Amino acid sequence: MGLLIGKGSGSGKHCSALVQAGAGGYLCRMGIDVADLDWETATAMLAWQVDLGATEVIGDEPLNRYDLPAAVVRPASPVVSAPAAPAAPDPVAEAAAMAAASPDLAALRAAVDAFPHCELRRGARNTVFSDGHAGARIMVIGEAPGREEDQAGRPFIGRAGALLDRMLAAIGLSRDTPDPARAVYITNVLPWRPPQNRDPLPQEVEMMLPFLTRHVELVAPDILVVMGNTSAKAVLGQTGITRLRGTWGQGFGLPVMPMCHPAYLLRNPAAKREAWADLLDIQARLSQ
Ligand code: URA
């Protein structure tokens, strides 16, 4: 503690903060005129300050610290800004870049397989890329793999796939022939099975859409067939498949026939009649 201020002869001095403490010493105290103090009083006050813990002399002149400016101006410390956090990845932009950098279907398949941002990939056994022949004039786009497709790594091989094959065969088409006049190419909006076959989430579709766009570009079919609401939304930007079906639209710069999904037809056999009409429409378009 440094309450004692100064030393030396202050005898007779008038100072509001200076108390003469005997020969050669004085102490600080507020509002006291040293001339009014006798030796005993001054000594008692010095003893009092020593009792308070004063241990040393810290200056030659008394300093009334109550008169100092209240604000202590500190030198400005340089502002150190936190290092910028690394930018969060943009899955859609990354998908677009990977898709654009794929010169052929093999490269695109590898790019889809390597795409790290879709959570569905973690729970999937296989990436289900496509089936059929790339020289086909017709490209069928389904929704997403189910259990069988996930296991086998091929689209539309379960019950819905078997119905799809029969529907295509009814108008002379097959995924198993390379003959361009009869060949079909098949893919899905999503290459990985959603858990418990739940509907794909909009953000899952959005981040995989650049791959589908490039897929259509590379296959370059004459027409697209979108099966079910998810693919109608992805390709045409519209939902309400029972209303949309049977009317040609435009997607990726190509004519698009929206149809009810074969899984829906299995649950609603009465809708097969309309599906048959859609198939005949497709056949007519291909024979033009
Ligand atoms: N349903 C789809 O939409 N695609 C498949 O591959 C299988 C079932």
Boltz pocket constraint, residues with backbone or C-beta under 6 A from the ligand:
constraints:
  - pocket:
      binder: B
      contacts: [[A, 142], [A, 143], [A, 144], [A, 145], [A, 146], [A, 149], [A, 154], [A, 155], [A, 156], [A, 157], [A, 158], [A, 160], [A, 161], [A, 187], [A, 188], [A, 227], [A, 263]]
      max_distance: 6.0
